[in-house]
Amino acid sequence: MDSVLVGLLLFACITFAHPQQQQHSVPSIFIYDDFERCEATASVYCYARTILRVDQFPAGFVVPQTESTDRIVYKHRAQYLELGICLRDCEQEVKRLSAATRKTLFQPQIPVNFTFLIPNELFPTMPADKRRYETLVNVCVNQRLRTRYNITGYTALEYCRPKPKQTARPYDALEVIFLAVSGTLVSTLIFTTLLDVCRVNQENAIVSAFSVRRNWMRLRADADSPLHCDLLYIDGLRVLVNHLVIVLHSFLIASVAPAQNYSELEDLANNVPMRIYLSSNAYLVQIFFTIGGYLLSVNFLRDADRGPIDARYAGNKILNRLVRLVPVYAFFLLFSVSLNVRFDVNVNGFRLFTAENAICRQNWWTNVLFVNNFLWPKELCLMHTWYLAADLQLFLMAMGVLVLVHRRPKSVGVVFLVGVVVSFAVPGYITHQHKLHPVLPGKLSEAKFLTMYEPWIRRIYLPSYANTGCYLYGVIAGYLYHRTKNYKMQLERFWLYRLINAYVTPVLVAVTVSSFLWYVIDVPKPNLWVSLYSALYRNIIGIFVAVCFLRSIDKPPGTLRSILSSKLLTTLGKLTYSAYVLHDVVMRFLLLRENFNSVINVQKFIAWVYIVTGVAFAGGLVVFLAIEQPMIQLIKPYISRMCPVGVKAKQK
């Protein structure tokens, strides 16, 4: 699958080698003053956003209607500029203007129906900076735009960097805590590993938990149960899907970067294969959800045969899940509210680290409570971790469904049927109610904020209640796996399974291939057929993956399953969680090294993808050995004592 996507990308990217000439003289959407020169003069450097007056665009220039609900418009917003302004230059330019000219150049706010800058309230210094600098910058930018392009607009300040200081800023409490935690982890790892290697106090719980040698052995350990051996290929599938997620996020980052040839991304998106690829990326996280539901179901039903399912069992499962998620997550969340801002060392640093730090300092609580996948707050801290919140919520919902099915086995058909109906109805209703596009819209206009404000992302893609279907289909597949393995159920005897098995693949192909149509045809919304298409689009991949799991029962592994079950991929599969959390930080540091006005091309993009993947998994290994596995080994015994799981007595 990966090679196919890369092939499509290479085919579609041929246009990168042949830049097209602009037909009209319009401003670049990225305009940055020289940051190093500005800093050398000890000047304030401000980041701003400009909304241009569309009535002043050159005759014949068509401004893309990116906010259209009738059709997906993939282009950048030509009337929306991202700026970096050296205030000393602006002061000198404006000083030469007469008072009347300054008054003429000042442009009041232009109303728009999209979010165009990060709220100033996130930055404590901005109220004063806006009063001091915004009028100056507004006039200065309009003077430049009118001189070069005969156009003006409204400019709003987003953030102003203070003048460079000779002395370093002192560390605050959160930074000290992060450094103390990191230092404690490193020293504990070194000390316990030395004790373990020297065979001193090896039975101590802390030594056993933190020893790098022990955790390396745990990483390399083979599957220890028949069920794990049977489903070993799922670890390899996780690695593959995780890599494809990194490919997607790398494309998103490439869309954000202030590159010279940003217009060539529009050329890239202006072809059918790329549009299909972009819209099909919504499937990736749904595959993860289906895997989660499947594994939860097969393990729950196996445990139900072994012991009682009660509150202690539920508490044990939930706490063990949290102990795997929280330590790694908390470490990187702490980094994002503390030390990351110190890596704001060049013109890219504000958008990569300072803005993230400000958002996380305000909205960290949504991450801690695992609710950062809902409509509020508007600004998301560590945006890619929305998946962790949605997955935990779906896990809890699925646990409730499985307990109900276990307690009332005769209701299983009704429970699953109601779940399927709701899973189709919810995305269809949301699409209809909010006039959304039926597929993931690949819109370059939303890339500047990593799609954080895109309505489709916030209303359908992120919330758990709009993703119940894929998790549920995994649960159903796990239930059927258990019945087939333990009660000799013959799936082929059921007409419904035969029908779904026969048609799920062609339907998936049809839905995927047809997704490009929403970029080329205008369909006024709300529309019943659009809502029905949306419901199918949001469910079909989960059904397909669930059916693939069922097809593999009692069948010898083919080439694909053998590869996915290989020692390399199953070992990497244990690192996917740490690599997923870490890859966003890796991409930020790599992008920090990029020069303003650099050029994006196919070779650079592919190299970027595999560098990010390699560094993310290498870093994931360190995180696994230093945080994830030690915390699991240290805390899990306490959970077992708090919530012991009983075992049924064997019948004579």
N, C-alpha and C positions, 0 to 999 in steps of 0.2 A: 504493500500500500504506500509506504514511504517513497519508494522509487517512482511509483506512478505519479505521486504529487510533485516530486521534484522534476519529473519529466514534463508535466503540465506547466510547471513554473518556468522551466527553461524555454519551452515552446512559446509561452506567452510573453517572455521577457526579451524577445529579440528586439523589440522596439527600444530597449535601453541603449542599444548601440547606435541608434539613429535619432538623435534629438530633433524634434520638430520646431520649426520657426514659429514664433508668436505672430499672429495676424494683427493684434492690436497692442498698443503700448499701454499696459496696465501694471500697477506695482506688483512686485513679488510679494507673496504672502508671508515671507520671512525677511525682515529688515533689521539688521543688528549693527550698531556701531561697534568699532573695534574695542573689545573689552580690555585687552592687555594695555593698549595705549591709554585708555580712559583711567584704568587703575593706576598707571604710572604717574598720571597727573593729579592723583589723590582726589578724583572727582566722584560724586555720587553716580551710581549706574542703576537705572530703573528699567523694569520690565513692564510692558504695556500692551494693550490690545486696541486696535483701531477698527471702527465700523465705518466704511466708506459710504458716501452718498451715491447710490446706484444711478440717480438721475444725471450724474456727471460722467458716467462711463462713456468711452468712445462710441460713436454711432456704429451700430452693427454688432457691438459686443453683447452677447447674451449671457446674463448673469444666471448661473445654475440655480434652479429652484430646489435647493437641497432640503427644504423643510416640507416638500410635497408629501402628502399622504396617499396620493394616487399611484405614485410610481417611485421606486427606489432610485435616487439620484446619487451616483457614486462619487461625484467630483468634490474638490475642495470648495469652500466658500470663497469666491473671488473677492468679495467685499469685506473680508475679515482678515486683518493683518496681525501678525505677531511681531513685536518690536523689542529691541534692546536699545536704550537711549543713554548716551553720555551727557549728563546735565551741563557740564562745563561747555561743551560744544553748543548745546541748545542756548545757553545763556548768551554766548557770544553772537549767535545768529539772530536771536530775538532782539538783542540790544541795538542792532543796526536798523530795526524796523521802526517806523513811526507809530504813534499811539493809534492813529486811525487804521493803519494796516493791521496792527495786532487785533483791534476790535473786529475787523472784517474777517480775519483768519480764525478767530475763535468759533468753534462749532459746538452748540449745545448737544446734549445726549440724543442719540438716534435710537428710537425704540426698535427692538428686534424680538423675535419669538424663539430665541434659543439662548442658552447660557454661554456667555462669551468670556468670562474671566472668573478666576477663583475668588471667592468672597474676601474683601479686604479685612473683614473682622478676624480672620485667622491670624493676621499679623499685627501684633500690638503697636508697631511703629507707623502703620499705614494711615490712620486718621490724621496725624500731624503731617505726614509726607504728602498726602493728597492736598491738604490745604496749602502747603508750601510750594509744591511742584506741578500740580496737575494742569493748571492754566498755562504755565510756561511750556509744558510738554505738548499740550493741545495745539498751541499756536506754532511751536517749533515744527512739529510733525506736519501740520497743514502747509507751512511755508515750503517745506521740502517736497511734499506731494504736489502742490500747485506748480512749483517751479519745474519739476521733472515730468509730471503726468497730467497737469491741469485738472486736478481732482482734489477734493478735501473730504474730511470725515471727523468723526468724534473719537477721541482717544481717551481711554481710561487707564490709570495706573493700576498695576497689579501688585508690584512689590518694588521697593527701592533698597538697594544694598547700601549699608552705611559706608562712609569713607574708610579706606584701608587704615588699620591701626598698626602701630609699631609693636605693641604688646598683645599677646594672645589673650583671648577671652577666657576667664576662669571657668572651670568645669562646674556645672550645676549638679543638683542632687541626683537627677535621673542618670546623668552621665557617670557619676561616681558609682551608682548602684550597678550600672551595666559593666563597668570596668571591674568592680569587685566580684560580680557573678562570674565574669569571664576568667578572672584570675583564680578564683576558687575552683572552677571547673578544671582549668589547666593543671594547677598544682595537685588537685585530687587525682586526676588521671595519671600524672607522672608518679606520684607517691604510691598509689595502689598498684599500678603496673609493676613497679620495682619490687614491691612486697610479693606480688604474685609470682613474678619470674624467679625471685630468690626463695620461693616457697616458705614465706613467713606469713603466718596468720591468714592462710588461704581461705579458711572457712568463714572469715568475717564477712558479714553481709555487704558492707561498703566495698571491701576489696573485691569480692565476687562481682558486684554490680559495675564497678568503674574500671576494672582491669581491661586495658585495651586488648590484651591477649585473649581473655575470655570472650569479649564481645566480638573479636574477629572470628573466633571459633563458632560463636552463635550465628554470625553472618554466613559462614561457610557450611553450616550444618545442613544435612539433607532432610527432606520431609520425614516426619516421625509418625505419621498416621496414614492409614489406607485412604481416608477421605482427601487429605492433603496431596497424596501421591496422585490420586485420580484427577484432581483439579489443578495440578501443578502448572499447566499451560497458562492459567490465568495470571500468574506472576509475570510471565513473558508478555502477555497481552497488555498488562499495565505499563510495562516499559515502553512498548510501541506507542500506546496512546499518549503517554506522558511526553514522548519525543514529539509527537504531532502537535501537542499543545504548545510546546516550545517553538515549533515552526510557526504556528499561528501568532503567538505573542511576539515573535521576532518580526513578522510582517507588520504587526501593529506598531512596534517601536520604529520600524523603518518609515512608517507613515507619519510619525511624530517628528522625526529628526528634521532639523532645518537644512535640508540638502539643496544644492544648486538645481538638481534635476527633479524637483518634486513633481513637476508637471508630467514626467514620464510615468509616475505611479498612476496617474489618470489614464495614460495610454495603456498601461498594463491592465487596469481594471476594465478597460473598454473592450473586452473580448469575452466570449461565452465561457471558455474553460475556467478563467479566473473567477468569474462571477459564480459559477457553480461551486468552485472550490471554497470561496469565501463564505457562501451561504451554508455549505455543508459542514462547516466547522462547528456549528451548534451541536452536531452529533457527538463530538469528542467527549464533552463532559457528561452527556447522557449515557455513553458507554460505561463511564466510571460509575454512574448511578446504578446501571443494570448489574454491573459486577458486584457492587455493594449489596444490593438486594438479594442477589443469588447466593453469595457467601453467607450472609446473615441467615437466610432461610435454611440452607443445608446444615449449617452448624446448629441452629436452634432446634431443628427437628431431630438431629442426631442426639443432642443433649436431652430432648424430651423423652427419647427412648431409654436414656440412661438414668435420669433422675427427675425429681419434681420441678415443675416450672412455677415458681412463686416469686414473692417480692425480693427475696434474697438473690435469686437467680438474675432477675431483671437488674437489680442494683449492681451485681457483680459484672454483668455485661456492660452496663453504662459506664461504670467507674473504670473498667479496663480500657474502654474506648477513649475516655477522657485522658487517662494517664499516657496513652500513646500520642494523643493530639496536642495536649496543652504544653508540655515542657518545651518542645521545639518551637511551637507557635509563639509562646510567651517570650522566648529568647529573642526572636526576630522582631516581635512587637516592641520589646524593650529597646532594641537597637534603633527602631524607627521613631521612637519618641525621645531619643537621647543623642547618641553619638553620630548618627548618620548626617546631621546637619553640618558637621565639621568637614565633610567631604565636598561641600559647596566651595570649590576652589577655582572654578572657571565659569565661563558664560553659560555652560550647560547645567551647572550645579544647582541653580535655583529650582528648575523644573524637575530635576531628578531627586533631590534630597531635601532642600529647604521647604518646598511646598508639601512634600510627603510628611515631613516632620510636623509641620503646622497642622495638617489635617489629622494626623494620628494623635497629636496632643489634645485635640478637641474631641475626637470621636473614638478614642481607644476603647471606650466601654462597650461599643457595639461588637468589637472583636472579642473582648473578654466574655461577653454574654452569648456569643455565637448568633448574633442577629444582624450582622452586616451584609445581609443579602436582601433586605427589604427596601421600600421606597425612601425611608428615612434612616439616617440623615442623607442629604443629597451628596455630600462629599464622603468618599469611602477611603478608609485607611487600609493599606495593603490590599488593594482591590482584588487581586487574584485569590485571596483567601475567602472570598464569598463562598467558594465551593465547599470549604470546610464547614461553614455554618449550615448551608443547605443540606449537605450530606448528613450532618448530625441530626438535623430536624427530621429528615426522611428516615434515618435510622430509628429514631424514637417512634415515629408514626408506624413504621413497618413492624417494630416490636409489638406495638399494640395490636396490629392486625394478626400477627402470628399467635399472640396469647389468646385472642378471641377465637381463632381457628382451632387452636389446641384445646381450649375449654369447650367449644361447641363444634365438634368436627362435622356435624351434619350441615352446618351453615356455611361451609367452605365455598360452595358454588355461589351462593348469594353474596357473600362478602367480596369475593374476587370480582363478580359481575358488577356490583355497585362501584367498586374501586376503579374498574376499567371505564365505566360510564363517566364517572367524575373526572378521570384523567383526560378524557377526550373533551368533556364539556368546559372545563376551566380555561384552558388556553384559547378555545374557540370563543368563549364569552369575553375574555379579556381583549382579544383581537377586535371583536365586534364593538365592544363598549368604548374602547379608546382609539379606534380607527387606526390600528397598527398594521404594519406590513406583515404578511403571513410567514415570511422567512427571515432569518438573520440578515439584516441589511448591511452590506459591505460598503460603508460610507466613509470616505476619506475626511469628510467634514467633521465627523465625530471623533477622529483619531487624536486630535490635539489634547483631549482630556482622557485618552484611553477609553473612549466610549462611556465614560462615567455618567454622562447626562443623556445618553441615547434612550428614548422612551421604551423601545423594544427590549433593550438590555435590562432596564430597571423593572419593567412590568411583567415580562414573560421569561427572560433568560435566567435571572437571578433568584426569584422567590421559589421556595421549596414547594409551595402549593401549585405552582405551574410546572413542576417536574415530577409529580407523583407517579406518572405513568411508567417511566423507565425503571424506577426503583421497584414499583409493583410488579412489572413483568419479570424482573429478576427474582422477586419473592415467589411468584407463581412457578417459574422455571425450577427454583430450588425445591418447591413442594412436589412437583412432578418428578424431579430427580430422586427425591427420597422415596416416593411411592414406587418408582420403577426399580430402584436398587433393592428395596427392602420388602416390597409386596408384589414384585413381579408384574407390575402394571404394564400393559402393552399399549403404548401411545398410538401406534398405527391403527388400533381398533376404533379409535374415536374420530368421527367424521370432522369435528371442529379442528382437531390438530392437523389432520390431513389437508384440510382446506387452507389453514393458515400457513402450513409448511410449503404448500404448492405456490401460493401467491405472494408471500411476504417479500421475496427477493425481487420479483418484477415490479411490485408496488414501490419498494424502496428506490429502485433504479429510476422509475418514472417520476417520483416526487423529487429526487435529487436533481435529475437532469432538467426537469421543468422549472427549477427554482430561478433560472436566469430570466424567465419570462416576466417576472415582477420588476425587472430593470428596464424593460422595453415597452410594456403596455401600460396604459393608464386605466386604473380600475377605481372608480370613486368608492369611498368607504363611508360608513359600514356597508358590508356586502355579505350576504349569507354564504356564498360560495367561497369567498376569501376566508371566512371563519372556519368553514369545514376543511379547507385546505390546510389552514394553520393547525387545526386539531390533529390532522393526519401527520403533518410535518413534525409536530412535537412528540409523536408517539411511535412512529414507524421504526426508528432505529432501535428503540428499546425492545420492540417485538422481534425484530430481526436478530438482535444479539441473543435474546432469550431462546429463540428457536435454534440458533447455532449451538448454544449450550446443550439443548435437548438432543440435537442431532448427534452430538459427540458421546452420548451415553451408550455404553456397551459396544462402541465401535473402536477398532484399533486406531491409534493415532496415525494420521497421515503426515506428510512432509511439514505442513505448517504447524501442527500441534507439536511435532517433534522438535522443531526449531524453538517454538515458544517455551517448551519444557526443558531446554538445554540448561546446563549448569550455569553458564554465563548469565543468561537472561533471568533465570529464577533467583540468582544471587542479586542481580541489579534490581529485581522486583522488590526486594526488601528495602531498597534505598529510595523508592519512588516518592514516598511521602516527604522525606527530608529534601530530596532534589526538587520536588514541586514547590515547597515553601521557599527554598533558597534561590530558584532560578530567576525570580524577579530582581533580587539584589544583584545577582551576577550581571543581568542585562543592564542595570543602572550603572554599574561600574564600567562596563565596556563602552556604553554610550558616553560616559563622562570623558573618555579619551578621544572621542570624535571631534574633529575641528568643525567650526561653523562653516557652512557653505561647502561641505564635502560632497562627494558624488556617490550615489548608490548604484550598484550594478549587480548583476547576477552572481558573479564570482564572490564579491564581497558579502552578499547576502547568505550564500551557502556556507561560506567560511564562518560567518557570524553564527549561524544556526548550530553548526557542529562544535564551535568553541563554547557556546552557551551550554549545549548539552553535555559536553565533556566536563566543563568546569562545574556545572550544577551537580552532576553525579559524583565527581571527585569531592566536591564540598559536602554533598549528601553523605558520602562515606564518613567524613570527619564528624559530621553532625550525628550520624547514626552511632558511631563509636563513643562520642563524647557526651551526648545529651539523650538521644532517643532511647537507646538500649539501656544505659545505666539507670535512667529514671524508671523504666519498666521493671527492670530486675529489682530495684530498690523498693518500689511501692507496691508491686503486685502481691507479695506475701501479706501485706497489711490488708489489702482488699479481700484476699481469700479468707482472712480471719474475721473481718467485719461482715462480709457477705458470703458465708460458706455455701458451696453448691453441693447439695446432697446427691447420693447415688442410690438408685432403687436396689432393694435386696433381690437377689436372683431367686426366681421361683424354682422349686424342686420339681 
